[in-house]
Amino acid sequence: MADAESVPVEGWDFSWLNGRATEERPSWRYSRLIAERMPHASAALDIQTGGGEVLAGVPWLPALTVATESWPPNIVRASQRLRPRGVAVIADDDEPRLPFGDDVFDLVISRHPVVTWWNEISRVLRPGGTYLSQQVGPRSVVELTEVFLGPQRPNSHRDPEVARREAEAAGLEVVDLRMESLRTVFHDVGAVIYFLRKVIWIVPGFTVDRYRAELKVLHDRIQAEGPFVAHATRFLIEARKPA
């Protein structure tokens, strides 16, 4: 518990969980889809880049590639990763407006955005341009949320069909929309602590001190019954601005 509470959680590198937790990956392989599209783009934007991990893994980037991020520790990490490749990393508060003119980018990407500002994406896309995003789906890892917060009511938050309607309302054409449920396994309570510190919307306001009793119950359960299993939901959405 002490290790999991003290280890840094900047960026979206989850390697600290190796051997302690696993999560299935979506079948569409988001990084591969980006890598396939980048050579056809002349200007690309990565919104809410985190520590720049996804963009850094793309083999070829357009000469004009820009990333935005709001959290200062992530801005530092993203800059270290991406500036050597010629990517401009811009501090942005993740609220409208995006700090760009109209019709600038022919490819906009975003992995697990907190909020998708569809009107802004439509504005900065060139006619014929594409927005490609992997997003967190509804009730993701809800089994873990309920350990700490009790039963959760179903709602439309992060529903892919809501995303479709909002994209279309912003003038975009949705050309691909898929969702999958992915088995997520935690082998010890330290993995749970690290995960909740990093993915802060699963249990808002989580701290070890605040939830020490629940963590003890979960630890005992894992010891007695084996790994704790939850299910992450992810959806892929690709939307195009009419030419």
Accessible surface in RSA format (square Angstrom, percent):
REM  Atomic radii and reference values for relative SASA: ProtOr
REM  Chains: A
REM  Algorithm: Lee & Richards
REM  Probe-radius: 1.40
REM  Slices: 20
REM RES _ NUM      All-atoms   Total-Side   Main-Chain    Non-polar    All polar
REM                ABS   REL    ABS   REL    ABS   REL    ABS   REL    ABS   REL
RES MET A   1    85.49  44.3  52.92  35.0  32.57  77.5  22.47  19.1  63.03  83.5
RES ALA A   2    78.24  71.9  66.49 102.6  11.75  26.7  70.81  99.7   7.43  19.7
RES ASP A   3   101.08  70.8  97.58  97.1   3.50   8.3  19.18  45.1  81.90  81.7
RES ALA A   4     0.73   0.7   0.42   0.6   0.31   0.7   0.42   0.6   0.31   0.8
RES GLU A   5    74.02  42.5  65.07  49.2   8.95  21.3  20.90  40.4  53.13  43.4
RES SER A   6    87.12  73.6  58.45  78.0  28.67  66.0  49.02 104.4  38.10  53.4
RES VAL A   7    29.66  19.5  25.05  22.7   4.61  11.1  29.66  25.8   0.00   0.0
RES PRO A   8    84.20  61.4  69.15  63.0  15.05  54.7  76.33  63.0   7.87  48.9
RES VAL A   9    23.06  15.2  19.23  17.4   3.83   9.2  19.44  16.9   3.61   9.8
RES GLU A  10    49.42  28.4  42.73  32.3   6.69  15.9   5.66  11.0  43.76  35.7
RES GLY A  11     3.92   4.8   0.00   N/A   3.92   4.8   0.42   1.1   3.50   7.8
RES TRP A  12    66.53  26.7  54.04  26.2  12.49  29.3  40.15  21.4  26.38  42.8
RES ASP A  13    64.86  45.4  55.53  55.3   9.33  22.1  17.46  41.1  47.40  47.3
RES PHE A  14    56.51  28.3  47.60  29.5   8.91  23.2  48.62  29.5   7.89  22.6
RES SER A  15    61.69  52.1  48.83  65.2  12.86  29.6  32.03  68.2  29.66  41.6
RES TRP A  16    66.64  26.7  48.93  23.7  17.71  41.6  38.57  20.6  28.07  45.5
RES LEU A  17    14.15   7.9  14.15  10.1   0.00   0.0  14.15   9.9   0.00   0.0
RES ASN A  18   114.01  78.6  92.66  89.5  21.35  51.4  32.88  79.1  81.14  78.4
RES GLY A  19    75.25  92.8   0.00   N/A  75.25  92.8  40.87 112.1  34.38  77.0
RES ARG A  20    71.79  30.1  71.29  36.3   0.49   1.2  22.82  31.2  48.96  29.7
RES ALA A  21    15.10  13.9   4.58   7.1  10.53  23.9   4.76   6.7  10.35  27.4
RES THR A  22    78.92  56.1  70.50  71.5   8.43  20.1  67.54  90.7  11.38  17.2
RES GLU A  23    46.76  26.8  28.69  21.7  18.07  43.0  12.43  24.1  34.33  28.0
RES GLU A  24    90.77  52.1  81.13  61.4   9.64  22.9  38.20  73.9  52.57  42.9
RES ARG A  25   162.25  68.1 140.96  71.9  21.29  50.7  69.68  95.2  92.56  56.1
RES PRO A  26    10.89   7.9   8.20   7.5   2.69   9.8   8.20   6.8   2.69  16.7
RES SER A  27    78.62  66.4  52.28  69.8  26.34  60.7  51.69 110.1  26.93  37.7
RES TRP A  28     2.70   1.1   0.00   0.0   2.70   6.3   2.70   1.4   0.00   0.0
RES ARG A  29   145.78  61.2 137.71  70.2   8.07  19.2  47.99  65.6  97.80  59.3
RES TYR A  30    11.27   5.3   6.80   3.9   4.47  11.6   6.56   4.9   4.71   5.8
RES SER A  31    66.57  56.3  62.15  82.9   4.42  10.2  39.10  83.3  27.47  38.5
RES ARG A  32    96.63  40.6  89.05  45.4   7.58  18.0  37.94  51.8  58.69  35.6
RES LEU A  33    14.59   8.1  14.59  10.4   0.00   0.0  14.59  10.2   0.00   0.0
RES ILE A  34     0.02   0.0   0.00   0.0   0.02   0.1   0.02   0.0   0.00   0.0
RES ALA A  35    29.39  27.0  20.59  31.8   8.80  20.0  20.96  29.5   8.43  22.3
RES GLU A  36    89.60  51.4  75.89  57.4  13.71  32.6  43.72  84.6  45.87  37.5
RES ARG A  37    62.90  26.4  60.17  30.7   2.73   6.5  24.16  33.0  38.74  23.5
RES MET A  38     0.82   0.4   0.82   0.5   0.00   0.0   0.82   0.7   0.00   0.0
RES PRO A  39    71.94  52.4  47.76  43.5  24.18  87.9  48.04  39.7  23.90 148.6
RES HIS A  40   160.76  87.9 124.43  86.5  36.34  93.0  87.51  90.2  73.25  85.2
RES ALA A  41     9.53   8.8   2.21   3.4   7.32  16.6   4.46   6.3   5.06  13.4
RES SER A  42    68.20  57.6  50.73  67.7  17.48  40.3  52.47 111.7  15.74  22.0
RES ALA A  43     0.67   0.6   0.67   1.0   0.00   0.0   0.67   0.9   0.00   0.0
RES ALA A  44     0.43   0.4   0.43   0.7   0.00   0.0   0.43   0.6   0.00   0.0
RES LEU A  45     0.66   0.4   0.00   0.0   0.66   1.7   0.55   0.4   0.11   0.3
RES ASP A  46     5.74   4.0   5.37   5.3   0.37   0.9   0.11   0.3   5.63   5.6
RES ILE A  47    15.85   9.0  15.85  11.8   0.00   0.0  15.85  11.4   0.00   0.0
RES GLN A  48    19.23  10.8  11.94   8.7   7.29  17.4   8.20  17.5  11.03   8.4
RES THR A  49    10.67   7.6   0.30   0.3  10.36  24.7   2.89   3.9   7.78  11.8
RES GLY A  50     1.46   1.8   0.00   N/A   1.46   1.8   1.37   3.8   0.08   0.2
RES GLY A  51     0.00   0.0   0.00   N/A   0.00   0.0   0.00   0.0   0.00   0.0
RES GLY A  52     0.00   0.0   0.00   N/A   0.00   0.0   0.00   0.0   0.00   0.0
RES GLU A  53    40.21  23.1  26.77  20.3  13.44  32.0  27.06  52.3  13.15  10.7
RES VAL A  54    28.46  18.7  21.90  19.8   6.56  15.8  26.80  23.3   1.67   4.5
RES LEU A  55     0.38   0.2   0.36   0.3   0.02   0.0   0.36   0.3   0.02   0.1
RES ALA A  56    34.80  32.0  18.01  27.8  16.79  38.2  18.15  25.6  16.65  44.1
RES GLY A  57    62.47  77.0   0.00   N/A  62.47  77.0  37.14 101.9  25.34  56.7
RES VAL A  58     2.91   1.9   1.41   1.3   1.49   3.6   2.43   2.1   0.47   1.3
RES PRO A  59   110.34  80.4  76.24  69.5  34.10 123.9  88.63  73.2  21.71 134.9
RES TRP A  60   124.02  49.8 121.59  58.9   2.44   5.7  94.44  50.4  29.59  48.0
RES LEU A  61    21.05  11.7   5.32   3.8  15.73  39.5   5.32   3.7  15.73  42.3
RES PRO A  62     7.37   5.4   0.58   0.5   6.79  24.7   1.82   1.5   5.55  34.5
RES ALA A  63   109.48 100.7  68.26 105.3  41.22  93.8  81.38 114.6  28.10  74.4
RES LEU A  64    83.39  46.4  82.00  58.7   1.40   3.5  83.27  58.5   0.12   0.3
RES THR A  65     3.93   2.8   1.44   1.5   2.49   5.9   1.44   1.9   2.49   3.8
RES VAL A  66     9.21   6.1   9.21   8.3   0.00   0.0   9.21   8.0   0.00   0.0
RES ALA A  67     0.00   0.0   0.00   0.0   0.00   0.0   0.00   0.0   0.00   0.0
RES THR A  68     0.03   0.0   0.03   0.0   0.00   0.0   0.00   0.0   0.03   0.1
RES GLU A  69    11.25   6.5  11.25   8.5   0.00   0.0   0.00   0.0  11.25   9.2
RES SER A  70    45.32  38.3  26.66  35.6  18.66  43.0  11.85  25.2  33.47  46.9
RES TRP A  71   111.47  44.7 109.27  52.9   2.21   5.2  87.23  46.5  24.24  39.3
RES PRO A  72    85.91  62.6  83.96  76.5   1.94   7.1  85.48  70.6   0.43   2.6
RES PRO A  73    44.42  32.4  35.41  32.3   9.02  32.8  42.86  35.4   1.56   9.7
RES ASN A  74     9.10   6.3   9.10   8.8   0.00   0.0   0.00   0.0   9.10   8.8
RES ILE A  75    33.23  18.9  33.23  24.8   0.00   0.0  33.23  23.9   0.00   0.0
RES VAL A  76    85.54  56.3  82.02  74.3   3.52   8.5  85.32  74.1   0.22   0.6
RES ARG A  77    84.71  35.6  84.13  42.9   0.58   1.4  11.64  15.9  73.07  44.3
RES ALA A  78     0.00   0.0   0.00   0.0   0.00   0.0   0.00   0.0   0.00   0.0
RES SER A  79    14.71  12.4  12.77  17.0   1.94   4.5  11.12  23.7   3.59   5.0
RES GLN A  80   124.43  69.6 102.42  74.8  22.01  52.4  47.32 100.7  77.11  58.5
RES ARG A  81    79.04  33.2  63.52  32.4  15.51  36.9  29.94  40.9  49.10  29.8
RES LEU A  82     0.00   0.0   0.00   0.0   0.00   0.0   0.00   0.0   0.00   0.0
RES ARG A  83   141.04  59.2 125.81  64.1  15.24  36.3  45.28  61.9  95.76  58.0
RES PRO A  84   110.13  80.3  65.64  59.8  44.50 161.8  78.50  64.8  31.64 196.6
RES ARG A  85    93.15  39.1  62.76  32.0  30.39  72.4  44.74  61.1  48.41  29.3
RES GLY A  86    57.94  71.5   0.00   N/A  57.94  71.5  38.01 104.3  19.93  44.6
RES VAL A  87     3.04   2.0   0.66   0.6   2.38   5.7   1.17   1.0   1.87   5.1
RES ALA A  88    50.03  46.0  41.76  64.4   8.26  18.8  49.49  69.7   0.53   1.4
RES VAL A  89    11.76   7.7   0.00   0.0  11.76  28.3   0.00   0.0  11.76  31.9
RES ILE A  90    56.46  32.1  53.56  39.9   2.90   7.0  56.46  40.7   0.00   0.0
RES ALA A  91    71.32  65.6  45.91  70.8  25.41  57.8  46.35  65.3  24.97  66.1
RES ASP A  92    18.00  12.6   9.68   9.6   8.32  19.7   7.05  16.6  10.95  10.9
RES ASP A  93    99.27  69.5  78.13  77.8  21.14  50.0  41.71  98.2  57.56  57.4
RES ASP A  94    29.53  20.7  21.77  21.7   7.76  18.3  16.29  38.3  13.24  13.2
RES GLU A  95    89.34  51.3  86.43  65.4   2.91   6.9  28.30  54.7  61.04  49.8
RES PRO A  96    68.02  49.6  39.64  36.1  28.38 103.1  40.84  33.7  27.18 168.9
RES ARG A  97   154.49  64.9 132.41  67.5  22.08  52.6  60.53  82.7  93.96  56.9
RES LEU A  98    12.72   7.1   9.85   7.0   2.87   7.2   9.85   6.9   2.87   7.7
RES PRO A  99    65.45  47.7  32.22  29.4  33.23 120.8  47.62  39.3  17.83 110.8
RES PHE A 100    29.88  15.0  15.57   9.6  14.32  37.3  25.06  15.2   4.83  13.8
RES GLY A 101    42.30  52.2   0.00   N/A  42.30  52.2  31.86  87.4  10.43  23.4
RES ASP A 102    89.90  63.0  69.41  69.1  20.49  48.5  20.78  48.9  69.12  68.9
RES ASP A 103    66.50  46.6  54.62  54.4  11.87  28.1  13.33  31.4  53.17  53.0
RES VAL A 104    39.33  25.9  36.34  32.9   2.99   7.2  39.33  34.2   0.00   0.0
RES PHE A 105     1.64   0.8   1.64   1.0   0.00   0.0   1.64   1.0   0.00   0.0
RES ASP A 106    37.94  26.6  30.09  30.0   7.84  18.5  17.49  41.2  20.45  20.4
RES LEU A 107     5.15   2.9   5.10   3.6   0.05   0.1   5.10   3.6   0.05   0.1
RES VAL A 108     0.00   0.0   0.00   0.0   0.00   0.0   0.00   0.0   0.00   0.0
RES ILE A 109     1.64   0.9   1.64   1.2   0.00   0.0   1.64   1.2   0.00   0.0
RES SER A 110     0.86   0.7   0.81   1.1   0.06   0.1   0.84   1.8   0.02   0.0
RES ARG A 111    72.26  30.3  62.07  31.6  10.20  24.3  10.88  14.9  61.39  37.2
RES HIS A 112    23.09  12.6  14.59  10.1   8.50  21.7   7.75   8.0  15.35  17.9
RES PRO A 113     3.01   2.2   1.80   1.6   1.21   4.4   1.80   1.5   1.21   7.5
RES VAL A 114    85.09  56.0  77.48  70.1   7.61  18.3  77.90  67.7   7.20  19.5
RES VAL A 115    69.84  46.0  62.15  56.3   7.70  18.5  67.32  58.5   2.52   6.8
RES THR A 116    24.10  17.1   7.28   7.4  16.82  40.1   8.41  11.3  15.69  23.7
RES TRP A 117    88.22  35.4  83.48  40.4   4.74  11.1  86.08  45.9   2.14   3.5
RES TRP A 118    15.14   6.1  11.08   5.4   4.05   9.5   9.06   4.8   6.08   9.9
RES ASN A 119   111.21  76.7 103.36  99.9   7.85  18.9  30.60  73.7  80.61  77.9
RES GLU A 120    15.74   9.0  15.74  11.9   0.00   0.0   3.44   6.7  12.30  10.0
RES ILE A 121     4.52   2.6   4.52   3.4   0.00   0.0   4.52   3.3   0.00   0.0
RES SER A 122    13.71  11.6  13.67  18.2   0.04   0.1   2.98   6.4  10.73  15.0
RES ARG A 123    37.94  15.9  28.88  14.7   9.05  21.6  37.37  51.1   0.57   0.3
RES VAL A 124     0.00   0.0   0.00   0.0   0.00   0.0   0.00   0.0   0.00   0.0
RES LEU A 125     0.00   0.0   0.00   0.0   0.00   0.0   0.00   0.0   0.00   0.0
RES ARG A 126    80.10  33.6  80.10  40.8   0.00   0.0  25.50  34.8  54.60  33.1
RES PRO A 127    78.36  57.1  58.55  53.4  19.81  72.0  58.55  48.3  19.81 123.1
RES GLY A 128    38.03  46.9   0.00   N/A  38.03  46.9  17.75  48.7  20.28  45.4
RES GLY A 129     1.30   1.6   0.00   N/A   1.30   1.6   0.94   2.6   0.36   0.8
RES THR A 130    17.03  12.1  17.01  17.2   0.02   0.0   5.75   7.7  11.28  17.0
RES TYR A 131     1.33   0.6   1.33   0.8   0.00   0.0   0.00   0.0   1.33   1.6
RES LEU A 132     0.19   0.1   0.19   0.1   0.00   0.0   0.19   0.1   0.00   0.0
RES SER A 133     0.00   0.0   0.00   0.0   0.00   0.0   0.00   0.0   0.00   0.0
RES GLN A 134     8.38   4.7   8.38   6.1   0.00   0.0   0.00   0.0   8.38   6.4
RES GLN A 135    11.71   6.5  11.71   8.6   0.00   0.0   0.00   0.0  11.71   8.9
RES VAL A 136     6.72   4.4   6.59   6.0   0.14   0.3   6.59   5.7   0.14   0.4
RES GLY A 137     1.44   1.8   0.00   N/A   1.44   1.8   0.00   0.0   1.44   3.2
RES PRO A 138    27.76  20.2  24.56  22.4   3.20  11.6  25.42  21.0   2.33  14.5
RES ARG A 139    97.01  40.7  74.20  37.8  22.81  54.3  43.96  60.1  53.05  32.1
RES SER A 140    13.10  11.1   4.01   5.4   9.09  20.9   2.81   6.0  10.30  14.4
RES VAL A 141     1.74   1.1   1.74   1.6   0.00   0.0   1.74   1.5   0.00   0.0
RES VAL A 142    23.53  15.5  22.71  20.6   0.82   2.0  23.53  20.4   0.00   0.0
RES GLU A 143    56.75  32.6  50.74  38.4   6.01  14.3  37.69  72.9  19.06  15.6
RES LEU A 144     0.00   0.0   0.00   0.0   0.00   0.0   0.00   0.0   0.00   0.0
RES THR A 145    14.48  10.3  14.48  14.7   0.00   0.0  10.01  13.4   4.47   6.8
RES GLU A 146    58.38  33.5  47.96  36.3  10.42  24.8  11.12  21.5  47.27  38.6
RES VAL A 147    41.22  27.1  18.12  16.4  23.10  55.7  25.87  22.5  15.35  41.6
RES PHE A 148    14.40   7.2   0.00   0.0  14.40  37.5   0.35   0.2  14.06  40.2
RES LEU A 149    74.85  41.7  44.03  31.5  30.82  77.5  50.96  35.8  23.89  64.3
RES GLY A 150    23.60  29.1   0.00   N/A  23.60  29.1  20.91  57.4   2.69   6.0
RES PRO A 151   132.33  96.4 111.80 101.9  20.53  74.6 112.52  92.9  19.81 123.1
RES GLN A 152    62.43  34.9  51.13  37.4  11.30  26.9  12.61  26.8  49.82  37.8
RES ARG A 153   213.47  89.6 202.02 103.0  11.45  27.3  74.86 102.3 138.61  84.0
RES PRO A 154   107.94  78.7  88.56  80.7  19.38  70.4  88.73  73.3  19.21 119.4
RES ASN A 155   100.37  69.2  75.43  72.9  24.94  60.1  41.47  99.8  58.90  56.9
RES SER A 156    72.27  61.1  63.63  84.9   8.65  19.9  30.03  63.9  42.24  59.2
RES HIS A 157   120.22  65.7 110.00  76.5  10.22  26.2  83.40  86.0  36.82  42.8
RES ARG A 158    44.86  18.8  27.35  13.9  17.51  41.7  22.66  31.0  22.20  13.5
RES ASP A 159    44.44  31.1  43.00  42.8   1.44   3.4   1.16   2.7  43.28  43.2
RES PRO A 160    15.72  11.5  15.72  14.3   0.00   0.0  15.72  13.0   0.00   0.0
RES GLU A 161    79.44  45.6  79.44  60.1   0.00   0.0  41.90  81.0  37.54  30.6
RES VAL A 162    36.65  24.1  36.65  33.2   0.00   0.0  36.65  31.8   0.00   0.0
RES ALA A 163     8.90   8.2   6.95  10.7   1.95   4.4   8.38  11.8   0.52   1.4
RES ARG A 164    73.70  30.9  73.70  37.6   0.00   0.0  18.10  24.7  55.60  33.7
RES ARG A 165   143.02  60.0 137.11  69.9   5.91  14.1  65.68  89.8  77.34  46.9
RES GLU A 166    84.99  48.8  79.81  60.4   5.18  12.3  30.88  59.7  54.11  44.2
RES ALA A 167     0.00   0.0   0.00   0.0   0.00   0.0   0.00   0.0   0.00   0.0
RES GLU A 168    87.82  50.4  71.80  54.3  16.01  38.1  25.30  48.9  62.51  51.0
RES ALA A 169    92.09  84.7  47.97  74.0  44.12 100.4  60.99  85.9  31.10  82.4
RES ALA A 170    15.33  14.1   0.62   1.0  14.71  33.5   4.88   6.9  10.44  27.7
RES GLY A 171    43.32  53.4   0.00   N/A  43.32  53.4  35.59  97.7   7.73  17.3
RES LEU A 172     6.46   3.6   0.00   0.0   6.46  16.2   1.00   0.7   5.46  14.7
RES GLU A 173    99.12  56.9  94.73  71.7   4.39  10.4  33.66  65.1  65.46  53.4
RES VAL A 174    20.85  13.7   1.03   0.9  19.82  47.8   1.03   0.9  19.82  53.8
RES VAL A 175    58.52  38.5  20.85  18.9  37.67  90.8  28.74  25.0  29.78  80.8
RES ASP A 176    36.12  25.3  29.99  29.8   6.13  14.5  13.97  32.9  22.16  22.1
RES LEU A 177    35.60  19.8   7.55   5.4  28.05  70.5   7.55   5.3  28.05  75.5
RES ARG A 178    99.97  42.0  92.87  47.3   7.10  16.9  51.79  70.8  48.18  29.2
RES MET A 179    92.50  47.9  61.85  40.9  30.65  73.0  61.85  52.6  30.65  40.6
RES GLU A 180    48.97  28.1  42.58  32.2   6.39  15.2  28.06  54.3  20.91  17.1
RES SER A 181    73.86  62.4  46.24  61.7  27.63  63.6  36.94  78.7  36.93  51.7
RES LEU A 182     6.43   3.6   6.43   4.6   0.00   0.0   6.43   4.5   0.00   0.0
RES ARG A 183   118.53  49.8 115.97  59.1   2.56   6.1  34.15  46.7  84.38  51.1
RES THR A 184     4.18   3.0   4.18   4.2   0.00   0.0   4.18   5.6   0.00   0.0
RES VAL A 185    15.12   9.9  15.12  13.7   0.00   0.0  15.12  13.1   0.00   0.0
RES PHE A 186     1.48   0.7   1.48   0.9   0.00   0.0   1.48   0.9   0.00   0.0
RES HIS A 187    80.69  44.1  66.82  46.4  13.87  35.5  44.52  45.9  36.17  42.1
RES ASP A 188    39.46  27.6  38.51  38.3   0.95   2.2  25.83  60.8  13.63  13.6
RES VAL A 189    10.88   7.2  10.32   9.3   0.56   1.3  10.32   9.0   0.56   1.5
RES GLY A 190     2.54   3.1   0.00   N/A   2.54   3.1   0.86   2.3   1.68   3.8
RES ALA A 191     0.00   0.0   0.00   0.0   0.00   0.0   0.00   0.0   0.00   0.0
RES VAL A 192     0.00   0.0   0.00   0.0   0.00   0.0   0.00   0.0   0.00   0.0
RES ILE A 193     0.00   0.0   0.00   0.0   0.00   0.0   0.00   0.0   0.00   0.0
RES TYR A 194     5.48   2.6   5.48   3.1   0.00   0.0   0.12   0.1   5.35   6.6
RES PHE A 195    14.51   7.3  14.51   9.0   0.00   0.0  14.51   8.8   0.00   0.0
RES LEU A 196     1.53   0.9   0.00   0.0   1.53   3.8   0.00   0.0   1.53   4.1
RES ARG A 197    60.94  25.6  47.60  24.3  13.33  31.7  17.21  23.5  43.73  26.5
RES LYS A 198    15.47   7.5   2.77   1.7  12.70  30.2   2.93   2.6  12.54  13.4
RES VAL A 199    11.29   7.4  11.29  10.2   0.00   0.0  11.29   9.8   0.00   0.0
RES ILE A 200   115.11  65.5 112.68  83.9   2.43   5.9 112.68  81.1   2.43   6.6
RES TRP A 201    76.98  30.9  58.74  28.4  18.23  42.8  61.44  32.8  15.54  25.2
RES ILE A 202     9.84   5.6   6.41   4.8   3.43   8.3   8.14   5.9   1.71   4.6
RES VAL A 203     0.54   0.4   0.00   0.0   0.53   1.3   0.00   0.0   0.53   1.5
RES PRO A 204    82.98  60.5  73.31  66.8   9.67  35.1  75.53  62.4   7.45  46.3
RES GLY A 205    49.28  60.8   0.00   N/A  49.28  60.8  33.98  93.3  15.30  34.3
RES PHE A 206    21.69  10.9   2.07   1.3  19.62  51.1   2.07   1.3  19.62  56.2
RES THR A 207    70.48  50.1  66.16  67.1   4.32  10.3  65.56  88.1   4.92   7.4
RES VAL A 208     3.35   2.2   1.61   1.5   1.74   4.2   1.61   1.4   1.74   4.7
RES ASP A 209   107.18  75.1  87.51  87.1  19.67  46.5  31.29  73.6  75.90  75.7
RES ARG A 210   154.19  64.7 121.56  62.0  32.64  77.7  45.85  62.7 108.34  65.7
RES TYR A 211    15.72   7.3  15.72   8.9   0.00   0.0  11.19   8.4   4.52   5.6
RES ARG A 212   118.56  49.8 117.45  59.9   1.10   2.6  59.84  81.8  58.72  35.6
RES ALA A 213    73.54  67.6  60.97  94.1  12.56  28.6  68.78  96.9   4.76  12.6
RES GLU A 214    56.34  32.3  54.14  41.0   2.20   5.2  18.46  35.7  37.88  30.9
RES LEU A 215     0.29   0.2   0.00   0.0   0.29   0.7   0.09   0.1   0.20   0.5
RES LYS A 216   116.71  56.9 114.16  70.0   2.56   6.1  90.19  81.2  26.52  28.2
RES VAL A 217   101.50  66.8  98.91  89.5   2.59   6.2 100.46  87.3   1.04   2.8
RES LEU A 218     1.68   0.9   0.68   0.5   1.00   2.5   1.68   1.2   0.00   0.0
RES HIS A 219    66.01  36.1  65.99  45.9   0.02   0.0  37.93  39.1  28.08  32.7
RES ASP A 220    63.35  44.4  59.13  58.9   4.22  10.0  28.27  66.5  35.08  35.0
RES ARG A 221   110.98  46.6 104.31  53.2   6.68  15.9  29.88  40.8  81.10  49.2
RES ILE A 222    11.05   6.3   6.90   5.1   4.15  10.0   6.90   5.0   4.15  11.3
RES GLN A 223   125.82  70.4  92.11  67.3  33.71  80.3  25.62  54.5 100.20  76.0
RES ALA A 224    88.75  81.6  45.54  70.3  43.21  98.3  55.60  78.3  33.15  87.8
RES GLU A 225   136.50  78.4  96.44  73.0  40.06  95.4  43.72  84.6  92.78  75.8
RES GLY A 226    24.74  30.5   0.00   N/A  24.74  30.5  20.07  55.1   4.66  10.4
RES PRO A 227    65.75  47.9  50.69  46.2  15.06  54.7  50.69  41.9  15.06  93.6
RES PHE A 228     8.75   4.4   4.66   2.9   4.08  10.6   8.75   5.3   0.00   0.0
RES VAL A 229    47.50  31.3  32.19  29.1  15.31  36.9  32.19  28.0  15.31  41.5
RES ALA A 230     0.00   0.0   0.00   0.0   0.00   0.0   0.00   0.0   0.00   0.0
RES HIS A 231    72.83  39.8  71.03  49.4   1.79   4.6  49.73  51.3  23.10  26.9
RES ALA A 232     0.00   0.0   0.00   0.0   0.00   0.0   0.00   0.0   0.00   0.0
RES THR A 233    16.74  11.9  16.74  17.0   0.00   0.0  16.74  22.5   0.00   0.0
RES ARG A 234    21.89   9.2  21.89  11.2   0.00   0.0   0.15   0.2  21.74  13.2
RES PHE A 235     2.42   1.2   2.42   1.5   0.00   0.0   2.42   1.5   0.00   0.0
RES LEU A 236     0.94   0.5   0.94   0.7   0.00   0.0   0.94   0.7   0.00   0.0
RES ILE A 237     0.00   0.0   0.00   0.0   0.00   0.0   0.00   0.0   0.00   0.0
RES GLU A 238    13.44   7.7  13.44  10.2   0.00   0.0   0.30   0.6  13.14  10.7
RES ALA A 239     0.00   0.0   0.00   0.0   0.00   0.0   0.00   0.0   0.00   0.0
RES ARG A 240    96.14  40.4  95.80  48.8   0.34   0.8  24.01  32.8  72.13  43.7
RES LYS A 241    34.75  17.0  34.68  21.3   0.07   0.2  25.74  23.2   9.01   9.6
RES PRO A 242    79.24  57.8  63.69  58.1  15.55  56.5  71.78  59.3   7.46  46.4
RES ALA A 243   119.37 109.8  59.10  91.2  60.27 137.1  77.15 108.7  42.21 111.8
END  Absolute sums over single chains surface
CHAIN  1 A    11569.1       9115.3       2453.8       6388.4       5180.7
END  Absolute sums over all chains
TOTAL         11569.1       9115.3       2453.8       6388.4       5180.7
